[in-house]
Amino acid sequence: MEHKDTNKDKRKEALRVLKFTMFSISAGVIEIILFSLLDHFTGWPYWPCYLIALVASVLWNFTLNRQFTFQSANNVPVAMMKVAGFYAVFTPASTLAGNYLAETLGWPGILVTIINMACNFVLEFLYDRFFVFGKTIDTNKRAKEHEKRK
């Protein structure tokens, strides 16, 4: 019986990773489109366009992942503050590292962006999975209804 539960847990985690991946891709698309629109139509410098697009994509990703990937019923403001804490560290670190790689070492900007997005994807999944939602995974109404149907 324990073997079946282990396989069930592995499938559940694999599905969680797949959902997180798909929502992250959609957030990336939102970020790129919004950045492009702001950059093209406002005449603003890079940083406000980037920050507005980043915040919009983070809110989108947070909302979908909280509801569908982690199915968490935790305190939304507390969870959002934890995510904000992640980005308070990740954003300046990735910006500085990215600028160094692109401007000082001459790496192609698109390569640096892909590396930053890959790092963000992996780190944010782990951070969300174990810190933001860790103890409240599968506690929302959707998860409880799904459990009842089994």
WOZI-V425849 format. One record per backbone hydrogen bond with DSSP energy under -0.5 kcal/mol. CO is the residue of the C=O (numbers start at 0). NH is the residue of the N-H. If there is no record, write none. Layout:
<<CO:NH> <CO:NH>>
This chain:
<<0:4> <1:5> <2:6> <3:7> <4:8> <5:9> <6:10> <7:11> <8:12> <9:13> <10:14> <11:15> <12:16> <13:17> <14:18> <15:19> <16:20> <17:21> <18:22> <19:23> <20:24> <21:25> <22:26> <23:27> <24:28> <25:29> <26:30> <27:31> <28:32> <29:33> <30:34> <31:35> <32:36> <33:37> <34:38> <35:39> <36:40> <37:41> <37:42> <37:43> <38:42> <44:48> <45:49> <46:50> <47:51> <48:52> <49:53> <50:54> <51:55> <52:56> <53:57> <54:58> <55:59> <56:60> <57:61> <58:62> <59:63> <60:64> <61:65> <62:66> <63:67> <63:68> <64:69> <64:70> <65:71> <69:137> <70:138> <70:139> <74:78> <75:79> <76:80> <77:81> <78:82> <79:83> <80:84> <81:85> <82:86> <83:87> <84:88> <85:88> <85:89> <86:90> <88:92> <89:93> <90:94> <91:95> <92:96> <93:97> <94:98> <95:99> <96:100> <97:101> <98:102> <98:103> <99:103> <99:104> <100:106> <107:111> <108:112> <109:113> <110:114> <111:115> <112:116> <113:117> <114:118> <115:119> <116:120> <117:121> <118:122> <119:123> <120:124> <121:125> <122:126> <123:127> <124:128> <125:129> <126:130> <126:131> <127:132> <132:135> <132:136> <133:136> <135:72> <135:138> <139:143> <140:144> <141:145> <142:146> <143:147> <144:148> <145:149> <146:149>>
